[in-house]
């Protein structure tokens, strides 16, 4: 059997708890072996992963390797540093604790649940799994049923290479998620939309289960005048239209200095033609919308503002051309919710104060992009805005740096992961204080008579 039957969810969790209690997952050598097994499994099934993502999203093979299978680099990074991360770390103590020593021990949480999304359905369920394995946990994976082919290959890979008492996959739709969320886990890791994130958090609260929520939002992209225009338009085009815009950290809308707006639009048109040709529907390098529901939602956005590039769509293929829209209103539906598709609205500004004010009037985004060589402007935007992360003079690439924690703030998420941050997310930091027997000062013991002046001095 590839996946766990819904009726057996409680049993598989119990089996994982029993396996965790053996202490086997706490062994660092075991963890490293499992990470190596996961890496080899991904490499071994590379072609099947490519075919699954082609079937689900019409994702080009190069994009699949860049954005999905490249997760193996994360495994290498974690293996390299795991011995050091897992060691107890010495903590300092003040002089009045001179006979004590303090250490912080990272220990695994237990059995964790990882719920993946449909837009990067392989990478975004395997990446948190890497952290769960590295920290010494057992894990249950719930891939997105919307990306059904990828869900199937994830289930096959895990079933072939791992004992379900250690790592298991549960496939299915809302019913499967509800069944899982009714159970008690030691941590829940969810990637998806804000609305579902609230449901996850509410369910977790019933068991006091901690959560990591990797959500999204409307990530702004500020374009100043002090730029290399050619490089800027290529980087924006790539970051926005890779995976047909279905990326949680894609630039959601452009805030463009009025002086450079026309040149930028001309550059985007040229760059799109260079990337996808005169008719992107025929390009082998352009993905499709995941489902009819999402397609219909995106087509409705085309009614807002003025389409100046693209706008063509084909329901039978779930195809929407790379589209740029001008003259949008902040009240338009296009500007009220995350787009999550190949539609890019442009809003002009004359002073950076306007752009910053607009960003700060909205929920905090997962990513913020700024194109400018002006170091003072860079500093100002960093200081005056809040977002999960910032990338200057590029888009999306921040997600590929393992040493940078990745996550949101406010409506765009809770907690972070990647590299050491993944290990920390799935670990409990256990504080340990140790005293010696060579000295036992009596100032803290009763009777207290006459000790108050000393206590006040120690506290002073």
C-alpha positions as CSV (number, residue, x, y, z in Angstrom):
1,X,0.0,0.0,0.0
2,X,1.4,3.4,-1.0
3,X,-0.5,5.7,1.4
4,X,-2.1,5.5,4.8
5,X,-5.9,4.8,4.8
6,X,-7.8,7.6,6.6
7,X,-9.2,5.0,9.1
8,X,-5.6,4.1,10.1
9,X,-4.4,7.7,10.8
10,X,-4.6,7.2,14.5
11,X,-2.7,3.9,14.3
12,X,0.1,5.3,12.1
13,X,0.6,8.2,14.6
14,X,0.7,5.7,17.5
15,X,3.3,3.6,15.6
16,X,5.4,6.7,15.0
17,X,5.2,7.6,18.7
18,X,6.4,4.1,19.6
19,X,9.2,4.3,17.1
20,X,10.2,7.7,18.4
21,X,10.3,6.4,22.0
22,X,12.9,3.9,20.9
23,X,15.3,6.8,20.7
24,X,16.6,5.7,17.3
25,X,15.8,9.1,15.7
26,X,17.9,10.9,18.2
27,X,21.1,9.2,16.9
28,X,22.9,11.7,14.6
29,X,24.3,8.9,12.5
30,X,20.8,7.6,11.9
31,X,19.6,11.1,10.9
32,X,22.4,11.6,8.4
33,X,21.8,8.2,6.9
34,X,18.1,9.1,6.4
35,X,19.0,12.4,4.8
36,X,21.3,10.6,2.4
37,X,18.6,8.1,1.6
38,X,16.2,11.0,0.9
39,X,18.7,12.6,-1.4
40,X,19.4,9.4,-3.3
41,X,15.6,8.7,-3.6
42,X,15.0,12.2,-5.2
43,X,17.9,11.7,-7.7
44,X,16.7,8.1,-8.5
45,X,13.1,9.3,-9.2
46,X,14.2,12.6,-11.0
47,X,12.4,11.8,-14.3
48,X,9.2,10.7,-12.6
49,X,9.2,13.9,-10.6
50,X,9.7,15.9,-13.8
51,X,6.8,14.0,-15.5
52,X,4.5,14.5,-12.4
53,X,5.1,18.3,-12.4
54,X,4.6,18.4,-16.2
55,X,1.2,16.7,-15.7
56,X,0.1,19.0,-12.9
57,X,1.4,22.4,-13.9
58,X,2.9,21.9,-17.4
59,X,6.1,22.8,-15.6
60,X,9.2,22.9,-17.9
61,X,11.9,20.4,-17.0
62,X,14.5,23.2,-16.3
63,X,12.1,24.9,-13.9
64,X,11.5,21.6,-12.2
65,X,15.2,21.1,-11.6
66,X,15.7,24.8,-10.5
67,X,12.7,25.1,-8.2
68,X,11.9,21.5,-7.1
69,X,14.6,18.9,-7.5
70,X,17.2,21.5,-6.4
71,X,16.0,20.7,-2.8
72,X,18.9,18.2,-2.8
73,X,21.3,21.1,-2.2
74,X,19.5,21.8,1.0
75,X,20.1,18.2,2.1
76,X,23.8,18.6,1.4
77,X,23.9,21.8,3.4
78,X,22.1,20.2,6.4
79,X,24.3,17.1,6.4
80,X,27.4,19.3,6.4
81,X,26.3,21.3,9.5
82,X,24.2,18.8,11.4
83,X,26.9,17.5,13.8
84,X,27.6,21.1,15.0
85,X,23.9,22.1,15.2
86,X,23.0,19.1,17.4
87,X,25.7,19.7,20.0
88,X,24.8,21.2,23.3
89,X,25.7,24.9,23.4
90,X,27.3,26.5,26.4
91,X,25.3,29.4,27.9
92,X,26.8,32.1,30.0
93,X,25.9,32.6,33.6
94,X,26.3,35.7,35.8
95,X,28.9,36.0,38.6
96,X,26.4,35.2,41.3
97,X,25.9,31.8,39.6
98,X,29.7,31.2,39.6
99,X,29.3,27.6,40.8
100,X,26.9,26.7,38.0
101,X,27.3,25.7,34.4
102,X,24.5,26.2,31.8
103,X,23.9,24.5,28.5
104,X,21.2,24.4,25.8
105,X,20.4,21.0,24.4
106,X,18.4,20.8,21.1
107,X,16.1,17.8,21.2
108,X,13.5,16.5,18.7
109,X,9.8,17.4,19.2
110,X,8.4,13.9,18.4
111,X,5.8,13.3,15.7
112,X,5.2,16.2,13.3
113,X,2.7,16.9,10.5
114,X,3.8,18.6,7.3
115,X,1.0,19.9,4.9
116,X,2.2,20.9,1.5
117,X,0.8,23.2,-1.2
118,X,0.1,22.7,-4.9
119,X,2.3,25.4,-6.5
120,X,5.7,23.8,-5.7
121,X,4.2,20.5,-4.6
122,X,7.4,18.6,-4.4
123,X,10.0,21.1,-3.1
124,X,7.6,22.6,-0.5
125,X,6.8,19.3,1.2
126,X,10.3,17.8,1.0
127,X,12.1,21.0,2.3
128,X,10.4,21.0,5.7
129,X,10.8,17.2,5.8
130,X,14.6,17.7,5.7
131,X,14.4,19.8,8.8
132,X,12.2,17.3,10.6
133,X,14.6,14.5,9.8
134,X,17.6,16.6,10.8
135,X,16.1,17.5,14.1
136,X,15.3,13.8,14.9
137,X,11.5,13.6,14.4
138,X,9.1,11.2,12.9
139,X,6.8,12.8,10.3
140,X,3.5,12.5,8.5
141,X,3.3,14.2,5.1
142,X,0.0,15.5,3.5
143,X,0.7,16.5,-0.1
144,X,-1.7,18.7,-1.9
145,X,-4.5,16.7,-3.7
146,X,-4.8,19.5,-6.3
147,X,-1.3,18.5,-7.6
148,X,-2.4,14.9,-7.7
149,X,0.4,13.5,-9.9
150,X,3.1,15.0,-7.6
151,X,1.2,13.8,-4.5
152,X,1.3,10.3,-6.0
153,X,5.1,10.4,-6.7
154,X,5.8,11.7,-3.2
155,X,3.8,8.9,-1.7
156,X,5.6,6.3,-3.8
157,X,9.1,7.7,-3.0
158,X,8.4,7.8,0.8
159,X,6.8,4.3,0.9
160,X,9.7,2.8,-1.1
161,X,12.5,4.3,1.0
162,X,11.1,4.8,4.5
163,X,9.3,2.8,7.2
164,X,5.9,4.3,7.8
165,X,6.5,4.1,11.5
166,X,9.2,6.7,10.8
167,X,7.8,8.7,7.8
168,X,4.4,8.2,6.2
169,X,2.3,9.9,3.6
170,X,-1.5,10.5,3.8
171,X,-3.1,11.5,0.5
172,X,-6.5,13.0,0.0
173,X,-8.5,16.2,0.1
174,X,-10.3,18.1,2.8
175,X,-11.5,15.0,4.6
176,X,-7.9,13.8,4.9
177,X,-6.8,17.2,6.3
178,X,-9.6,17.3,8.8
179,X,-8.9,13.7,10.0
180,X,-5.2,14.6,10.5
181,X,-5.9,17.9,12.2
182,X,-8.2,16.2,14.7
183,X,-5.2,14.3,16.0
184,X,-2.5,15.5,18.4
185,X,0.9,16.3,16.9
186,X,4.0,17.8,18.4
187,X,4.3,20.4,15.6
188,X,2.3,21.3,12.5
189,X,4.1,22.8,9.5
190,X,1.8,24.3,6.8
191,X,2.5,26.0,3.5
192,X,-0.5,27.6,1.8
193,X,-3.0,30.5,1.8
194,X,-3.8,32.7,4.8
195,X,-7.5,31.5,5.0
196,X,-6.5,27.9,5.4
197,X,-3.7,28.9,7.7
198,X,-6.3,30.3,10.1
199,X,-8.1,26.9,10.0
200,X,-4.8,25.1,10.7
201,X,-4.0,27.3,13.6
202,X,-7.5,27.0,15.1
203,X,-7.3,23.2,14.9
204,X,-3.8,23.2,16.4
205,X,-4.9,25.4,19.3
206,X,-7.3,22.6,20.5
207,X,-4.2,20.5,21.3
208,X,-1.9,23.4,22.1
209,X,0.2,22.2,19.2
210,X,2.8,24.7,17.9
211,X,2.6,25.7,14.3
212,X,4.8,27.0,11.5
213,X,2.6,28.8,8.9
214,X,4.3,29.7,5.6
215,X,1.6,31.8,3.9
216,X,1.9,34.6,1.3
217,X,0.3,38.0,0.5
218,X,0.8,40.8,-1.9
219,X,4.6,41.1,-2.2
220,X,5.5,44.6,-3.6
221,X,8.3,45.3,-6.0
222,X,9.6,48.9,-6.0
223,X,11.5,50.1,-9.1
224,X,13.6,53.2,-8.7
225,X,15.3,55.2,-11.4
226,X,18.8,54.3,-10.4
227,X,18.9,50.9,-12.0
228,X,20.3,48.8,-14.8
229,X,17.1,48.6,-16.8
230,X,18.0,45.5,-18.9
231,X,18.9,43.5,-15.8
232,X,15.9,44.7,-13.9
233,X,13.3,43.8,-16.5
234,X,14.7,40.3,-17.0
235,X,14.8,39.6,-13.2
236,X,11.3,40.9,-12.7
237,X,10.0,38.9,-15.7
238,X,11.6,35.7,-14.5
239,X,10.5,36.1,-10.9
240,X,6.9,37.0,-11.8
241,X,6.2,34.6,-14.6
242,X,8.1,31.4,-13.6
243,X,5.5,28.7,-12.8
244,X,3.0,31.0,-14.5
245,X,3.1,33.4,-11.5
246,X,2.0,30.7,-9.0
247,X,4.8,31.5,-6.6
248,X,4.1,32.7,-3.0
249,X,7.1,35.1,-3.2
250,X,6.5,36.3,-6.8
251,X,6.3,40.1,-7.2
252,X,2.6,40.7,-6.8
253,X,2.6,44.3,-8.1
254,X,5.1,46.9,-9.2
255,X,5.5,50.3,-7.6
256,X,7.4,52.2,-10.3
257,X,8.9,55.7,-10.3
258,X,6.9,57.7,-12.8
259,X,10.1,58.8,-14.6
260,X,11.0,55.3,-15.6
261,X,7.6,53.7,-16.1
262,X,7.4,53.8,-19.9
263,X,10.9,52.5,-20.3
264,X,10.2,49.7,-17.8
265,X,7.0,48.7,-19.6
266,X,8.8,48.6,-22.9
267,X,11.5,46.5,-21.3
268,X,9.0,44.0,-19.9
269,X,7.4,43.6,-23.3
270,X,10.8,43.0,-24.9
271,X,11.8,40.6,-22.1
272,X,8.6,38.6,-22.3
273,X,9.1,38.2,-26.0
274,X,12.7,37.0,-25.5
275,X,11.6,34.5,-22.8
276,X,8.4,33.1,-24.4
277,X,8.2,34.2,-28.0
278,X,5.4,36.0,-29.8
279,X,2.8,33.5,-28.6
280,X,3.6,32.1,-25.2
281,X,0.9,29.4,-25.5
282,X,3.3,27.6,-27.8
283,X,6.3,28.0,-25.6
284,X,7.6,24.8,-24.0
285,X,9.0,27.0,-21.2
286,X,5.7,28.5,-19.9
287,X,3.6,26.7,-17.3
288,X,-0.2,26.5,-16.9
289,X,-2.7,27.3,-14.1
290,X,-3.2,24.4,-11.7
291,X,-7.0,24.1,-11.9
292,X,-10.2,25.5,-13.5
293,X,-11.1,27.2,-10.3
294,X,-7.9,29.1,-10.1
295,X,-8.1,29.9,-13.8
296,X,-11.6,31.4,-13.5
297,X,-10.5,33.5,-10.5
298,X,-7.5,34.9,-12.5
299,X,-9.5,35.6,-15.6
300,X,-11.9,37.8,-13.5
301,X,-8.8,39.9,-12.5
302,X,-8.3,40.8,-16.2
303,X,-11.4,43.0,-16.0
304,X,-9.6,45.4,-13.7
305,X,-7.5,48.3,-15.1
306,X,-6.1,48.3,-18.6
307,X,-4.3,45.3,-20.1
308,X,-1.2,46.7,-21.9
309,X,0.7,43.4,-22.4
310,X,-0.9,39.9,-22.8
311,X,-4.3,39.2,-21.5
312,X,-5.0,36.3,-23.9
313,X,-6.4,33.1,-22.3
314,X,-7.5,29.6,-23.3
315,X,-9.8,27.8,-20.8
316,X,-9.3,24.4,-22.4
317,X,-5.6,24.6,-21.6
318,X,-5.9,26.6,-18.4
319,X,-3.6,29.1,-20.2
320,X,-3.3,32.8,-19.3
321,X,-0.7,34.8,-21.2
322,X,1.9,36.8,-19.2
323,X,0.0,39.9,-18.6
324,X,0.8,43.5,-17.5
325,X,-2.0,45.8,-16.3
326,X,-1.9,49.6,-16.0
327,X,-4.3,52.1,-14.5
328,X,-5.5,49.8,-11.7
329,X,-7.3,51.2,-8.6
330,X,-6.3,50.1,-5.1
331,X,-9.9,49.2,-4.6
332,X,-10.0,46.8,-7.6
333,X,-10.2,43.0,-6.7
334,X,-6.8,42.7,-8.4
335,X,-5.3,44.8,-5.6
336,X,-7.3,43.4,-2.7
337,X,-6.1,39.8,-2.7
338,X,-2.9,37.9,-3.6
339,X,-2.9,37.3,-7.4
340,X,-0.9,34.1,-7.5
341,X,-0.9,34.0,-11.3
342,X,0.7,35.6,-14.4
343,X,-0.9,39.0,-14.0
344,X,1.3,42.0,-13.0
345,X,-0.3,45.3,-12.1
346,X,1.7,48.5,-12.3
347,X,1.3,51.5,-10.0
348,X,3.3,54.6,-10.5
349,X,4.7,56.9,-7.7
350,X,6.5,60.2,-7.8
351,X,8.0,60.1,-4.4
352,X,9.2,57.0,-2.4
353,X,7.1,58.3,0.5
354,X,4.0,57.3,-1.5
355,X,5.3,53.8,-2.2
356,X,6.3,53.2,1.4
357,X,3.0,54.5,2.7
358,X,1.1,52.2,0.3
359,X,3.1,49.1,1.5
360,X,2.6,50.0,5.1
361,X,-1.2,50.4,4.7
362,X,-1.5,46.8,3.8
363,X,-0.8,43.5,5.6
364,X,2.8,42.6,5.9
365,X,4.0,40.7,2.8
366,X,6.1,37.6,2.6
367,X,8.6,39.3,0.4
368,X,9.5,42.8,-0.6
369,X,11.6,43.7,-3.6
370,X,13.6,46.9,-4.4
371,X,15.5,47.7,-7.5
372,X,17.8,50.6,-6.8
373,X,21.5,51.3,-6.6
374,X,20.9,54.1,-4.2
375,X,22.2,52.9,-0.8
376,X,20.4,55.6,1.1
377,X,17.1,54.5,-0.5
378,X,17.9,50.9,0.2
379,X,18.5,51.7,3.9
380,X,15.3,53.8,4.0
381,X,13.1,51.0,2.6
382,X,14.6,48.4,4.9
383,X,14.0,50.6,8.0
384,X,10.6,51.9,7.1
385,X,8.8,48.7,5.9
386,X,8.2,45.3,7.4
387,X,8.1,42.0,5.5
388,X,9.1,38.4,5.8
389,X,12.2,39.0,3.8
390,X,13.7,41.5,1.3
391,X,15.6,41.0,-1.9
392,X,17.4,44.0,-3.5
393,X,18.0,44.1,-7.2
394,X,16.6,40.7,-7.9
395,X,13.5,38.6,-7.3
396,X,12.8,35.2,-5.7
397,X,16.5,34.2,-5.4
398,X,16.5,34.7,-1.6
399,X,14.6,31.4,-1.2
400,X,17.7,29.5,-2.5
401,X,20.1,30.7,0.2
402,X,20.2,28.0,2.9
403,X,21.8,30.3,5.5
404,X,18.9,32.8,5.3
405,X,15.8,31.9,7.4
406,X,12.7,31.9,5.2
407,X,9.3,32.9,6.6
408,X,6.6,35.5,6.9
409,X,5.5,38.1,9.5
410,X,2.0,39.0,10.5
411,X,-0.5,37.8,7.9
412,X,2.2,36.3,5.7
413,X,3.2,33.7,8.2
414,X,4.5,32.4,11.6
415,X,8.0,31.0,12.0
416,X,10.6,30.2,9.4
417,X,12.8,27.4,8.0
418,X,15.7,26.5,5.6
419,X,19.1,25.4,6.8
420,X,19.7,26.0,10.5
421,X,16.2,27.6,10.8
422,X,14.6,24.3,9.7
423,X,16.6,22.4,12.4
424,X,15.5,25.0,15.0
425,X,11.9,24.9,13.9
426,X,11.6,21.2,14.5
427,X,13.7,21.2,17.7
428,X,13.0,22.1,21.3
429,X,15.8,24.1,23.0
430,X,16.1,22.4,26.4
431,X,17.8,24.6,29.0
432,X,20.0,22.7,31.5
433,X,21.5,24.2,34.6
434,X,24.0,22.2,36.6
435,X,25.4,23.1,40.1
436,X,28.4,21.5,41.8
437,X,28.7,20.2,45.4
438,X,32.0,22.0,46.3
439,X,30.2,25.0,47.8
440,X,26.8,25.7,49.2
441,X,26.2,29.4,50.3
442,X,23.3,29.7,52.6
443,X,22.0,33.2,51.7
444,X,18.9,31.9,49.9
445,X,17.8,29.5,52.7
446,X,15.4,30.3,55.6
447,X,15.6,31.7,58.2
448,X,15.8,35.0,56.4
449,X,16.4,37.3,59.3
450,X,19.2,39.7,58.6
451,X,19.7,38.7,55.0
452,X,17.6,41.4,53.3
453,X,20.5,43.9,52.9
454,X,22.6,41.2,51.2
455,X,19.7,40.3,48.9
456,X,19.2,43.9,48.0
457,X,22.9,44.3,47.2
458,X,22.8,41.1,45.0
459,X,19.8,42.4,43.1
460,X,21.2,45.9,42.8
